[in-house]
Amino acid sequence: MTVSVTSNRLSLPAALALTLSTATLLAGCSDEKNGAGKGAKVAAAGSCPEGLGWAEGLGGFLTAEAKMDTRIAANADDCLFNQWSWESFVWATAEIDGAPRFLGWKTPDELVAAPGLASRTSILRLDAHMKPLHAMNGVENQDGAIVEADGSMLIGQNGYPVYASVHMTDGYFATVKRNLIATGAYQKNPDQDDYFAIGDAIVKATWHRIAKGEAPPQGAYTTEAEVPILEKRCAAAKCMVEPTGRFETATVALVGLHVVGYTENHPEFVWATFEHKANAPMFVDNSFTFDASKSDPKDYTFYKAGTPFGKETLLVDTDPSTGANVSFDPATGRFAPATQVVQMNRTGGDTQPNGPANIAILNQVSQQSIASIVKGTPFQNYNLIGTVWFQPNSYVTSNPAWTTMSNRNAVGAISLMNSTAETFLQSTKGNQGNNCFECHNAGSFSYQGIQPAPLATRRVAISHMVAVGSPYEIPNRLPVKALPDAPRQ
């Protein structure tokens, strides 16, 4: 069964509230009278959210004509960034023509030709951009459908991998297309600073496959999708699982969503991530340590009640570099063992004044508001984990440091990770600082000894979409134990 959002246009009071909140928001962004100029750190507001009727105004982002809000002043505070995140989440997930808006955007499989790939039969294909190796002249390519950005796999309690999909607005897609590594455009583009524009956006969704007869996570958005049929290939006693290029239909539940948008003063994009409420146990920022003497008595989507919080049982990595440590059953398409997950930093390690409190109150008022505007919406059941950005107007070529900007330059939720997309990269207590910019930066394709050949540092490299169809993608396969195969049923 598909749970979806019912469209709802703004009533006059809601529209008025949105107008008032916008005016107040813009006024609240300015702090010049207190000596805070461009790039200055502004203390968090005394109260959050900011702007009269702000939460009620979220309804304005549900219409087909709505646009992502791109107004973030140079001295905006933490609260305003997190308000932008909720606005953008509501905008991206608003029902348009029977499905969330983002499902109508461009996908990576439209960037490169894929000989022999079957035509899509569903609005959502969970590895549409990942072609079987033999169909792409030996090029290993993916963008995270069965493995995460570090090459590891999150295995659900039912044994299915957590899949990912990527969706781009038209402007974002066009810029990527002009700069694809696979076509040589990244290397040869005469405008080496060819870059995105204000208003461009991209989302990355993570999906939990629901087994037949199994109930989805309570209150989650679900839909039918094409999921990849996987196969195991063995040579010299070493086995790999990878997509076949064929698909089957299954019900999937949305469990995570990165929302990333280019706003005024932030060419690095503002990065936010959301998770379904029932994903995993969540810990106060910078408090989690592995401790096998502790556990949670409650079942979650990706955590079995009573599992010790020790390294031997929790977040056991499936990193391919460590060899085959999971098994795969071709007859069912399932892996074992399941990954037991926690969210180590429930507000992304936000270091701004009142940061965690701002996120907590925004989750509360935003969930209540959209629940009242769109009755029964599943999107009231998702939490903002946090938002991260750079200092305003710093990711520009006029700044001598732009080529080296990374996670160390992050502002806001400096340990921002989604437990379903960056499961194994989370920051434990005393080790804060892993965030989106660790991998997404100008040097994404310039690493020595890891990639085929280092490429030039470019601002557009902040998007890994320019690597689609090239050897610079993470191989979409996982080593598995060499167990006897059974025919697929």
Secondary structure, DSSP 8 states (H G I E B T S, - for coil): --B--------HHHHHHHHHHHHHHHHHH--GGGT--TT------SSSS-STTTTGGGGGGSSTT--------TT--HHHHHHHHHHHHHHHHSEETTEEGGGGSB-GGGTS--TT-----SS-BTTTT---GGGGTT----SSSSS-TTS---B-TTS-B-EEEEEE-HHHHHHHHHT-TTTTHHHH-S-TT----TT-EEEEEEEEEE-TT---STT--EEEEEEEEEEEEEETTEEEEEEEEEEEEEEEEEEEEEEEEEETTEEEEEEEEEEETTSS-B--TT----BTT---SS-BTTB-TT--BSTTTSS----GGG---SEEETTTTEEES-----BS-TTTTB-STTHHHHHHHHHHHHHHHHHHHSTT-GGGGEEEEEEEE-STT-SSTTSTTGGG-SGGG-EEBTT---TTTSGGG---TT-----GGGTSSTTTT--TTTSSS-----GGGG-GGGGTTSTTS----EEE---------
